[in-house]
Amino acid sequence: MVATARRLNPKLEFSQGDFFALDLAEGALAGVAAFYSLIHCARGELPRAAREIFRVLQPGGRLLMTVHAGAGEVGRDEAFGKRVALVATLFSESEVRAAVEGAGFRIDEMVTRPPYDFEYQSQRIYTVAAKP
């Protein structure tokens, strides 16, 4: 995915990392967009990932986060004709709120929406937050 992003956007910088231990200095970023990446956290580890994102954001930095809503986990072993090993954690709005606020963020907006017809049929939780 990083190679594709670099090819499609050669003037932007992309890197691969561990969202529990980002290779960035404290306060290095103005914003983080975490679109469906945090669904790969085990249920109890969402707060840890939120704290790490908080660490790398500068004061006033923004977080835009999207996860699938629900309970439990879903998995797939095939996608687009290829074998994959995918496990996604579904989170409740209260879990997301607790993780984000617990990390120190101020939540500006939290919206839940139904899936589009072409998407996996789960609700989505969009969270917009800021580091004070």
trRosetta pair geometry for C-beta under 8 A, 3 or more apart (Angstrom, degrees):
i j d omega theta_ij theta_ji phi_ij phi_ji
1 4 5.7 -54 -149 37 33 111
1 5 6.3 35 152 -20 66 106
2 5 5.6 -53 -147 37 33 113
2 6 6.3 34 154 -19 66 104
2 14 5.0 174 -153 133 84 121
2 15 7.0 25 -139 -149 137 11
2 16 5.0 -88 -44 -54 151 99
3 6 5.8 -53 -148 36 30 111
3 7 6.4 30 154 -19 64 107
4 7 5.7 -55 -147 36 31 111
4 8 6.2 19 159 -9 66 112
5 8 6.1 -63 -142 45 27 103
5 9 5.9 -28 173 33 66 110
5 12 7.5 -75 156 86 97 120
5 14 4.6 120 102 -87 126 164
6 9 6.8 -82 -129 64 19 71
6 10 6.6 56 172 -103 63 54
6 12 7.8 -139 -113 76 51 80
6 14 5.3 -126 -64 38 83 125
7 10 7.1 2 -149 -67 20 85
9 12 4.2 -7 139 27 118 118
9 14 7.5 102 74 -36 113 119
15 23 7.5 -95 138 59 144 115
17 21 7.7 -134 172 89 100 61
17 22 5.3 64 141 -128 147 63
17 23 5.5 -142 -121 11 126 93
18 21 4.8 11 89 51 118 82
18 22 7.0 -149 73 -74 60 42
19 22 6.6 14 -128 -62 39 93
19 34 7.7 83 -129 -122 144 125
19 37 6.7 136 -51 135 150 120
19 38 7.0 -125 126 -94 165 78
19 41 7.6 -83 83 -70 128 106
19 49 4.8 25 131 -139 112 104
19 52 6.2 143 165 85 60 138
19 53 7.2 -2 -166 -57 98 92
20 45 7.2 -46 -88 -178 120 118
20 48 5.7 8 -126 135 96 115
20 49 6.1 -66 -81 -88 65 69
20 52 5.8 179 -148 -36 27 157
21 52 6.8 -97 -69 -130 26 141
22 52 5.7 138 -3 163 100 111
22 53 7.7 92 -21 -87 142 47
22 55 7.6 169 43 79 114 110
22 56 5.2 -35 81 -53 145 149
24 28 4.2 -131 174 45 106 151
24 29 6.6 8 169 -29 155 103
24 56 4.5 56 91 -134 127 124
25 28 4.5 118 59 -62 77 111
25 56 7.5 112 81 -130 36 76
26 55 5.5 -77 -118 175 80 81
26 56 6.7 -112 -124 -99 32 40
27 56 7.1 -129 -18 -170 14 30
27 57 6.9 -13 -118 111 43 27
27 58 4.3 69 -163 -97 83 67
27 59 7.2 -11 -124 -12 111 66
27 61 7.7 -169 -140 -30 59 136
28 56 5.3 -38 40 -166 96 84
28 58 7.4 -160 40 -49 12 89
29 32 6.0 69 122 -58 148 85
29 56 5.2 37 15 138 111 95
29 57 5.5 -54 77 -102 91 54
29 58 6.7 -159 77 -8 37 84
29 61 6.1 84 102 -141 74 139
30 57 7.5 60 -156 -148 10 77
30 58 6.0 -20 -95 33 52 116
30 60 7.9 -25 -148 101 75 90
30 61 5.5 -162 -165 -117 30 86
30 62 7.2 12 147 23 67 84
31 57 7.3 48 -95 -124 23 106
31 61 5.8 -170 -75 -167 44 81
31 62 4.4 -7 -114 62 98 88
31 63 7.3 -178 -156 -75 66 32
31 64 7.3 21 -178 2 109 96
32 53 5.2 -126 60 -155 167 110
32 56 7.3 86 -61 85 129 111
32 57 6.4 -93 -11 -74 109 108
32 61 7.4 47 -5 159 86 115
32 62 7.6 -165 31 97 58 55
32 63 5.3 -6 63 -115 97 72
32 64 7.3 -168 95 34 54 64
32 65 7.9 19 108 -68 97 86
33 64 4.8 -9 -115 67 72 107
33 65 8.0 -177 -158 -75 39 43
34 37 5.0 -100 -163 46 79 108
34 38 5.3 42 158 -24 128 108
34 53 6.9 -61 -41 -100 138 148
34 63 7.0 -8 10 -166 109 92
34 64 7.2 170 29 89 63 54
34 65 4.5 0 65 -114 106 79
34 66 7.2 -175 100 29 64 60
35 64 7.6 -2 -62 117 82 96
35 65 7.8 -165 -75 -147 38 34
35 66 4.9 17 -132 41 61 117
36 39 5.4 -21 -167 1 65 122
36 66 5.7 -27 -45 95 66 98
36 67 6.8 135 -108 -109 48 41
36 68 7.2 51 -123 -31 92 85
37 40 6.5 -50 176 18 50 110
38 41 5.2 -14 -173 -3 70 117
38 46 6.3 77 171 -125 118 87
38 49 5.6 160 -126 115 107 156
38 65 6.5 2 13 -158 141 112
38 67 5.8 -62 80 -85 102 110
39 67 5.4 152 -72 -142 85 83
39 68 5.6 51 -110 15 133 98
39 88 4.2 2 151 -155 119 93
39 89 5.6 -174 -168 50 59 66
39 90 7.6 16 -141 -77 102 39
39 91 7.7 -131 -109 -10 69 103
40 87 7.3 100 -132 81 67 72
40 88 6.7 -50 -76 -110 55 61
40 89 7.4 158 -96 10 7 94
41 45 4.4 -143 -173 87 101 101
41 46 5.0 133 104 -74 148 62
41 48 7.7 174 -148 58 129 96
41 49 5.3 -100 -85 -18 144 141
41 89 6.1 -72 77 31 62 141
42 45 4.7 73 57 7 80 115
42 89 6.5 137 -140 -63 23 144
43 46 7.0 -38 -172 -10 32 105
43 73 8.0 -105 -47 -61 100 99
43 89 5.4 -173 -69 -152 65 138
43 91 7.5 158 -128 -97 74 81
43 95 7.5 -69 -162 -152 84 149
44 47 7.7 -41 175 23 51 101
45 48 4.9 -48 -163 36 68 119
45 49 6.2 69 141 -21 83 98
46 49 5.8 -55 -149 37 35 110
46 50 6.3 37 154 -20 67 107
46 89 7.7 -136 -55 100 111 144
46 91 6.5 82 -77 -104 161 140
46 95 6.4 73 60 156 155 103
46 96 7.3 -85 164 -102 147 51
46 99 4.3 -61 125 -105 102 157
47 50 5.6 -55 -146 37 33 113
47 51 6.4 36 155 -22 66 103
47 98 7.2 -51 -82 121 109 87
47 99 4.3 -133 -82 -128 61 81
47 102 5.4 -31 -134 89 112 136
47 103 6.6 -178 -161 -58 67 90
48 51 5.8 -52 -150 32 31 111
48 52 6.7 28 152 -17 63 105
49 52 5.8 -56 -152 35 34 111
49 53 6.5 35 152 -18 66 104
49 99 7.7 11 60 179 85 130
50 53 5.7 -52 -148 37 33 111
50 54 6.3 39 151 -22 64 105
50 99 4.5 146 -12 155 149 93
50 100 5.4 -133 -145 -93 141 45
50 102 7.0 85 91 70 139 88
50 103 3.8 -135 130 -40 100 145
50 105 7.2 -94 -179 -5 110 124
51 54 5.5 -52 -149 35 33 116
51 55 6.5 41 150 -28 64 102
51 102 7.8 -56 -65 113 94 86
51 103 4.5 -152 -79 -125 54 97
51 104 7.7 82 -118 6 68 101
52 55 5.5 -45 -151 26 35 118
52 56 6.8 19 158 -9 64 105
53 56 6.3 -66 -151 41 31 100
53 57 6.5 30 154 -24 66 110
53 63 6.0 77 144 -108 133 126
53 103 7.1 25 61 169 89 160
54 57 6.0 -62 -149 31 30 111
54 63 7.9 -39 -78 -51 63 138
54 103 4.3 -180 -28 156 141 111
54 104 5.1 106 -158 52 149 109
54 105 6.2 -126 -96 -51 110 88
54 131 5.9 142 -147 -102 74 114
57 61 3.1 -162 -176 88 104 151
57 62 7.6 -176 -147 28 135 24
57 63 6.9 -77 -68 -55 154 91
57 131 4.5 158 106 -14 126 146
58 61 4.7 122 53 -48 60 111
58 131 7.2 159 92 74 31 136
59 131 5.9 -121 -125 113 36 103
59 132 6.7 -31 -149 116 88 40
60 130 6.5 -24 -155 -172 35 113
60 131 6.6 -35 21 73 16 81
60 132 7.9 13 -65 -171 46 18
61 130 6.9 156 82 -154 39 65
61 131 4.6 17 52 27 87 119
62 128 7.2 -17 -168 -167 104 81
62 129 7.2 149 -158 82 57 45
62 130 5.5 -31 -101 -100 64 75
62 131 7.9 -122 -63 8 25 79
63 100 7.2 -169 92 -140 147 111
63 105 6.1 -51 26 -120 136 146
63 127 7.2 -9 114 111 102 97
63 128 7.3 160 86 -154 62 36
63 129 4.5 -10 59 63 107 94
63 130 7.3 -165 18 -77 79 27
63 131 7.6 91 -21 -36 102 84
64 126 7.5 -14 -169 -168 81 89
64 127 7.4 164 -152 85 37 56
64 128 5.7 -3 -105 -106 73 73
65 96 7.4 177 108 -158 128 115
65 100 7.2 -159 35 -90 150 125
65 126 7.5 153 83 -156 50 43
65 127 4.6 -13 62 60 98 103
65 129 7.3 -2 9 14 111 109
66 124 5.9 -4 -167 -177 102 109
66 125 6.9 162 -149 81 52 52
66 126 5.2 -12 -99 -101 88 68
66 127 7.5 -177 -76 20 40 71
67 89 8.0 -29 -166 91 121 81
67 90 7.7 140 152 -144 100 40
67 91 4.9 12 126 33 145 121
67 96 6.3 -169 37 -91 134 124
67 124 7.4 159 82 -156 34 63
67 125 5.3 -11 60 55 83 102
68 74 7.8 -55 107 24 159 124
68 88 6.2 54 27 148 139 126
68 90 5.0 -68 108 -114 101 77
68 91 7.3 116 77 22 56 73
68 120 7.0 -32 -111 94 136 127
68 122 4.4 40 -165 102 107 143
68 123 7.3 115 -169 75 59 51
68 124 6.4 -50 -109 -103 46 61
68 125 7.7 61 147 13 5 85
69 90 6.3 34 135 -172 18 94
69 91 6.6 -64 -116 75 47 59
69 92 6.8 66 -156 -117 82 33
69 93 6.8 5 -126 -49 118 76
69 112 6.0 32 -49 -137 158 113
69 122 6.1 176 55 160 63 98
69 123 3.8 -36 54 86 125 102
69 124 6.4 -157 -6 -91 97 7
69 125 4.9 109 -68 -33 102 100
70 90 3.3 -30 68 165 95 143
70 91 7.5 54 49 36 51 24
70 92 7.6 -103 82 -74 9 61
70 122 5.4 -75 -27 -149 130 118
70 123 6.8 146 -50 39 83 91
71 90 5.9 -29 19 92 10 116
71 92 6.8 20 -77 -56 77 99
72 89 8.0 -151 125 -146 29 58
72 90 5.9 18 65 40 57 114
73 87 5.6 3 177 -175 127 94
73 88 6.5 156 -160 79 74 42
73 89 5.3 -39 -102 -99 86 55
73 90 6.8 -171 -95 6 30 82
74 87 7.6 164 85 -152 38 50
74 88 5.3 -15 61 60 85 96
74 90 6.7 63 -8 -37 98 109
74 120 7.6 150 102 -174 159 139
74 122 7.8 -141 -9 -50 149 141
75 85 8.0 -22 -165 -171 110 52
75 86 5.9 159 -154 92 62 64
75 87 4.6 -18 -97 -99 101 67
75 88 7.2 172 -83 16 47 69
76 79 5.8 70 129 -54 140 98
76 84 6.1 21 105 79 97 112
76 86 4.5 3 51 58 88 117
77 83 6.3 -20 165 -152 77 76
77 84 6.4 177 -164 66 27 59
77 85 6.7 13 -118 -96 68 50
77 86 7.6 -154 -72 29 31 79
78 81 7.3 5 -176 -115 102 11
78 82 6.9 158 -152 78 63 36
78 83 6.1 -40 -96 -105 69 45
78 84 6.5 141 -107 24 14 85
79 82 6.1 -27 70 60 65 85
79 84 4.8 -1 16 5 106 142
79 86 7.0 50 -29 -10 131 143
90 122 6.3 -125 -118 -156 121 149
91 95 4.6 -127 -167 82 96 129
91 96 5.3 104 131 -53 132 90
91 125 6.8 -86 84 30 101 143
92 95 4.6 101 54 2 78 101
92 96 7.2 -146 94 -2 44 84
93 96 5.8 -55 -149 38 34 111
93 97 6.1 35 153 -20 67 108
93 110 6.6 111 -154 154 105 134
93 112 6.3 -67 -78 -60 122 127
93 125 5.8 179 -96 -117 74 136
94 97 5.6 -52 -141 39 32 113
94 98 6.1 33 158 -20 65 107
95 98 5.9 -56 -145 37 28 110
95 99 6.3 25 157 -18 64 109
96 99 5.9 -59 -148 37 28 109
96 100 6.1 17 161 -11 66 113
96 110 7.2 146 105 -139 126 129
96 125 5.5 -165 -17 128 166 149
96 127 5.8 -161 160 -51 126 144
97 100 6.2 -62 -141 42 25 104
97 101 5.8 9 168 -3 65 116
97 107 6.6 -42 -130 -42 79 161
97 110 6.7 -25 -81 -82 95 166
97 127 8.0 -170 -81 -114 56 133
98 101 6.4 -60 -132 49 21 99
98 102 5.4 26 164 -25 60 120
99 102 5.8 -59 -138 39 19 114
99 103 6.5 21 158 -23 58 106
100 103 6.0 -55 -155 29 27 110
100 105 4.8 -57 170 57 83 132
100 107 5.9 82 112 -74 133 105
100 127 5.9 -141 -65 163 163 151
100 129 5.3 -159 180 -61 127 164
101 104 7.8 116 -178 -22 35 7
101 105 6.2 -94 -92 66 35 77
101 106 7.9 55 -114 -105 77 28
101 107 6.2 -54 -68 -20 93 108
104 131 6.8 35 112 -133 104 79
104 132 7.3 -108 160 21 91 99
105 129 3.9 33 167 162 133 132
105 130 6.6 138 -159 65 84 29
105 131 6.1 -59 -106 -83 71 55
106 129 6.3 159 77 -161 42 80
106 130 5.2 -21 59 62 97 85
106 131 7.8 153 15 -105 83 10
106 132 5.7 87 -20 -59 118 92
107 110 5.8 -3 177 -40 131 106
107 127 6.3 -63 -134 -162 106 99
107 128 7.4 103 -163 78 64 52
107 129 4.8 -43 -102 -99 53 97
108 128 4.8 -57 66 106 104 98
108 129 6.2 175 7 -102 81 33
108 130 6.1 57 -35 -8 116 101
109 126 7.6 -9 117 112 98 95
109 127 7.4 171 92 -150 58 39
109 128 4.4 20 51 43 94 112
110 125 6.7 -8 -171 -172 93 94
110 126 7.1 166 -152 86 44 55
110 127 5.0 0 -108 -107 83 76
110 128 7.6 -150 -68 27 46 66
111 125 7.5 157 82 -155 43 48
111 126 4.6 -8 59 57 93 105
112 123 5.4 12 -177 170 104 121
112 124 6.8 163 -152 81 55 46
112 125 5.3 -21 -98 -99 80 68
112 126 7.6 -175 -80 19 30 72
113 123 6.9 160 79 -160 33 74
113 124 5.2 -15 58 57 84 98
113 126 7.1 23 2 -6 107 112
114 123 6.0 -51 -105 -108 44 73
114 124 7.9 43 131 15 3 83
115 119 4.2 -139 -168 82 105 115
115 120 6.5 -121 -128 85 150 46
115 121 5.1 -150 50 -126 151 40
115 122 6.0 83 -50 51 126 36
115 123 6.9 -112 -33 -86 80 26
115 124 6.7 113 -83 -25 67 98
116 119 4.8 88 54 -1 79 110
